[in-house]
Amino acid sequence: MNLIRTKWSVATLGLSATLLLAGAAQASLISDTYEFAVNTTSLTGQSGYLDFEFNPGVTPFDSGSATLTGFTTDGTLTTAAPPFGDVRGSLPGTVVINNTDALNDYTPGITYGSFFDVFVTLDIPSVSGTASGGNSFTLDVEDSGFNPLLSSTFPAVEIDLDAITGNPTITNNTSGPITVTPTPEPASFALFGIGLALMSSWRRRAQGQAK
């Protein structure tokens, strides 16, 4: 009976540690990563722009950032339009767009191939207790005159983050060429792994003491 209780206690402590570690990470930062896979076969050879925006919502809002990574394409990136607001970096490297201004916009030029793919991580602080607005990230696929190509209206895709819950609302105004897929956060896997390792360690220790 004592052994059963010990094993139950070990499992409970391990699970609690995992949840506490994950909770600590969530309490400090809401971080969501999305993969944007875009089929541009119908645009191959055409010149235009990719327009990435990350803007604050209704004041007051929580500060935040959108980080673009892992950009790939069989097209060719060309000269970017001048950025607006708080933008650092350039594709195909890492681009960080903060929401410190009313409009924060990065617009690289491109000669379209058959596809492009990019990962976007949206970070906002945990609930501040004062924010009432949210943050909005948008992607548009445009021609050389900044007109939309894959949707009849702006934006092609929009992700709105609620300031209170951090929950996303994804609006896709295309009929299929753009897919948006949430991807697991590496930090969450790391924390879960730490919790499992602690559970295993405690279980072995408890079994040794019970013998």
C-alpha positions, 0 to 999 in steps of 0.5 A: 500500500505504501508503495502504491501511495508513493508511486501516486505521489511521485506521478502527482508531483511530476505532473504538478511540476510540469504544469507549474513550469508550463504555467510560469512560461505562459504567465510571462509571455503569450507566444503563438507561431503560425506557418503561412504557406502560400501558393503563387503558381498563378502569379509566377513571373509577376512582380509585386510586394509582400506586405506584413503588418503588425499593429496595435488595436484600441488603446490601451493595448499590450506591447508586442512583436511579430517575428518572421523566420524561415522564409523560403520561396522559389521566386526572387526577393527584390528591393523592399518598399520603405518600412513604416514604424518599428521594423528591424531586419529583412527577409530571407533573414529574421524580421521583427515588427513591433507594435510601438507605432500606429502603423508598423509595416514591412513590404519586401519586393518579390518576383513571384515563383510558385510558392512562398512560406514563412513562419510568424511568431506573435508575442504579447505580454501576459494579461496586464489588467489595463489593456482593452484592445488587441494586436493585429497581424496581416499578410497581403500579396500585392502587385507592383501597384500595391493592389491585392492579388490573392484576395478581393479585399485587404487583408488577405489574412489577418490574425487578431490577438485578444488583449484579455485572453491572448486568444487568436482569431484568424480571418482568411479572405482567400479562396485557398491559395493561403493556408495558416497552420498553428505550429507547436511552440518549442519552449512548451516541448522543452518544459514538458520534457523537463517535467517528464524527466523530473517524474522519471527521476522521482519515480526511480528514487521512490522505487529505490526507497520502497525496496 
